[in-house]
Amino acid sequence: MNTFKDLATNPDHTRWMYPLFLIADAALCGVIIDKIPYTEIDWKAYMEQIAIYNKGERDYRNIEGATGPLVYPGAHVLIYRILYWVTEQGKNIQLAQYLFGLLYLLTLAVVIQCYRKARVPPYVFPLLILSKRLHSIFMLRCFNDCFAVLGLFSAIYAYQNESWHLGTFLYTTGLNVKMSLLLPLPAMGITMLQALGTGEAFTQAMIIVQVSCLYGYPFRKRAPSYFARAFELTREFLHKWTVNWRFVPEDVFVSRPFALSLLSVHIGLLYWFVKTRWMKPSERRPRDIWRMIRGGVPDREQDQISRRITPNFIMTTILTATTIGMLCARSLHYQFYAYIAWSTPFLLWKAGFHPIVQYALWGAQEWAWNVYPSTPLSSGTAVGVLAVTVFGVWRGTKHDFAKGKLEEVKFEGAIDGEVVDQHEHAE
């Protein structure tokens, strides 16, 4: 029993376990592609839009496919132009599926490294490879969200390794595939301000702007239509397709007060986490953010704050902000589960729930996202698990960075034998 407990809870064992997870999932991916029929949803539309782009059209208002107009930024166009060429104008569907299978395994490998860097115990890792819906999103649907998720977790891993410029480039690439990655931006800004100081945080903001302009460069002569479509914030949503708010009456769902209420809750939750959790490394309040931006922080104090921005803290803030955004989203479609599936296991562990409760909540969420079409019960479950996750993380991080109780500890052999700085927080 002691050996079993050690295998399940000691993060050091993930060093040899994670290749086994990748091998097992690679085999599963092959079976899925060969045995389960492909389902056409957006792939054909993507290819039709790229075909119009290849003919020289640069006005987003004139680029449309079977499911509607092109509404994704320039990195999406670049990636699917490559896929258009590789898959014989999108006709070789099976090749596309195998490419997305490789994309899935690459993303999973990055996710696992993020988890290892945050010292997550091994018993959590099976949840990363068991999702039916997630495999479907990658290999049976070929959604562009897959590339956005790779950008998000690649950025997290780069930030965990203090490669800030690289991380911001990877994040911005994901953002320019799909603007869903705007959701973690507030947490990233707070984290960078504390980890890097005002000057370098401003540099990261400029990287986001410049790289976004680079991806949008082919559409520079039609910039108004590009930004209006690629980063549209006023889209209308249909009640029949929503996964998360099916239990809300349709007249309420489409109403402006409902949208404004969700926006208010979103802003309120972000402020609550900034005030009570995300500013803890600097031991400052939200109203001091402007002072930090304007006047900076003394070098010695900045070094102390930077050391408190641990890989665990980085991952917690970014994934929490993403989950808050998903909880308060006006409407979620099935492909949005790509952002949730690999965030939830970490956040449930961070919330401090018993492992059985973690697995039960994960199972309830997985069930809810596999009900098609969604029902009041499935949508209520999806929203409920997101809400429990968010408030669980807030409770579970209550004693992180307890003021005056921070003790820096160094231990050897945490990951691959290197010396890692870890911060131990006592109440």
Secondary structure, 3 states (H helix, E strand, C coil): CHHHHHHHHCHHHHHHHHHHHHHHHHHHHHHHHHHCCCCCCCHHHHHHHHHHHHCCCCCHHHCEECCEECCCCHHHHHHHHHHHHHCCCCCCHHHHHHHHHHHHHHHHHHHHHHHHHCCCCHHHHHHHCCCHHHHHHHHHCCCCHHHHHHHHHHHHHHHHCCCHHHHHHHHHHHHCCCHHHHCCHHHHHHHHHHHHCHHHHHHHHHHHHHHHHHHCHHHHHHHHHHHHHHCCCCCCCCHHHCCCCCCCCHHHHCCHHHHHHHHHHHHHHHHHHHHHHHCHHHCCCHHHHHHHHHHCCCHHHHHHHHHHCCHHHHHHHHHHHHHHHHHCCCCCCHHHHHHHHCCHHHHHHHCCCCHHHHHHHHHHHHHHHCCCCCCHHHHHHHHHHHHHHHHHHHHHCCCCCCCCCEEEEEEECCCCCCEEEEEEECC
